[in-house]
Amino acid sequence: MSWTLIFVLGGIIFLNRYIFLEPKMPVKLPQFINEALKYSAPCLLIAICGPIILMENGELRGFTNNPYLWGALLTALFSFFIRNLVVCVILSLMVFYILLAFL
């Protein structure tokens, strides 16, 4: 990859983020776009974590002995009931590594 391409893409990303993060820039988005942007974080999380949880080497993992799937489900349950980020991360990592060792 050439340095020119890296700098051009870095500049494009910087300008896109700067426009929306700079408080002095009056950017008004329509209401339907604001509502659609509420779903961007869950969609991105699913797009990144879904293949890691469900696939291995391009093939679907088994569901019963998949520590990634059980870890993700237990993490969702922990975060729903505990509602403390640090405790959920520590507890989820402990459970995941225990599952990884035994499954």
C-alpha positions as CSV (number, residue, x, y, z in Angstrom):
1,M,0.0,0.0,0.0
2,S,1.5,3.4,-0.9
3,W,2.0,6.2,1.5
4,T,-0.1,8.5,-0.6
5,L,-3.1,6.2,-0.3
6,I,-2.6,5.9,3.5
7,F,-2.4,9.7,4.0
8,V,-5.4,10.4,1.7
9,L,-7.6,7.8,3.5
10,G,-6.4,9.1,6.9
11,G,-7.3,12.7,5.8
12,I,-10.8,11.5,4.7
13,I,-11.5,9.7,7.9
14,F,-10.2,12.7,10.0
15,L,-12.4,15.2,8.1
16,N,-15.5,12.9,8.4
17,R,-15.1,12.6,12.1
18,Y,-14.1,16.2,12.6
19,I,-17.3,17.5,11.0
20,F,-19.5,15.6,13.4
21,L,-17.4,15.9,16.6
22,E,-16.6,19.7,16.4
23,P,-19.2,21.5,18.5
24,K,-18.8,24.7,16.5
25,M,-19.8,23.1,13.2
26,P,-23.6,23.4,12.8
27,V,-24.4,20.1,11.2
28,K,-28.1,19.3,11.5
29,L,-29.2,15.8,10.4
30,P,-32.8,14.9,9.6
31,Q,-34.7,13.1,12.4
32,F,-34.8,9.7,10.5
33,I,-31.0,9.7,10.2
34,N,-30.6,10.4,13.9
35,E,-33.0,7.5,14.7
36,A,-31.1,5.2,12.2
37,L,-27.8,6.1,13.8
38,K,-29.0,4.7,17.1
39,Y,-28.7,1.2,15.6
40,S,-25.2,1.7,14.2
41,A,-23.3,0.5,17.3
42,P,-25.3,-2.8,17.7
43,C,-24.9,-3.4,14.0
44,L,-21.2,-2.8,14.1
45,L,-20.8,-5.0,17.1
46,I,-22.7,-7.9,15.4
47,A,-20.7,-7.4,12.2
48,I,-17.4,-7.7,14.1
49,C,-18.3,-10.3,16.8
50,G,-20.7,-12.5,14.9
51,P,-18.2,-14.3,12.7
52,I,-15.8,-14.7,15.6
53,I,-18.5,-16.3,17.7
54,L,-20.1,-18.4,15.1
55,M,-17.3,-19.4,12.7
56,E,-13.9,-21.0,12.7
57,N,-11.7,-21.3,9.6
58,G,-14.7,-20.4,7.4
59,E,-16.9,-23.1,8.8
60,L,-19.8,-22.9,11.2
61,R,-18.9,-23.9,14.8
62,G,-20.9,-26.4,16.7
63,F,-23.4,-24.8,19.1
64,T,-23.2,-27.2,22.1
65,N,-19.4,-27.1,22.5
66,N,-18.7,-23.5,21.4
67,P,-17.1,-21.5,24.3
68,Y,-17.4,-18.3,22.3
69,L,-21.2,-18.6,22.0
70,W,-21.7,-19.6,25.6
71,G,-19.4,-16.8,26.7
72,A,-21.3,-14.2,24.6
73,L,-24.6,-15.4,25.9
74,L,-23.4,-15.4,29.5
75,T,-21.9,-11.9,29.0
76,A,-25.2,-10.6,27.8
77,L,-27.0,-12.1,30.9
78,F,-24.3,-10.7,33.3
79,S,-24.5,-7.2,31.8
80,F,-28.3,-7.3,31.9
81,F,-28.5,-8.2,35.5
82,I,-25.3,-6.8,37.1
83,R,-25.1,-3.4,35.2
84,N,-21.6,-2.7,36.3
85,L,-19.1,-2.6,33.5
86,V,-15.9,-3.6,35.3
87,V,-17.6,-6.4,37.2
88,C,-19.2,-7.7,34.0
89,V,-15.9,-7.6,32.1
90,I,-14.0,-9.4,34.8
91,L,-16.7,-12.0,35.4
92,S,-17.2,-12.6,31.7
93,L,-13.5,-13.1,31.1
94,M,-13.2,-15.6,34.0
95,V,-16.2,-17.6,32.7
96,F,-15.0,-17.5,29.1
97,Y,-11.5,-18.8,30.1
98,I,-13.1,-21.5,32.2
99,L,-15.3,-22.5,29.3
100,L,-12.3,-22.4,27.0
101,A,-10.4,-24.8,29.2
102,F,-13.2,-27.3,29.7
103,L,-15.0,-27.3,26.3
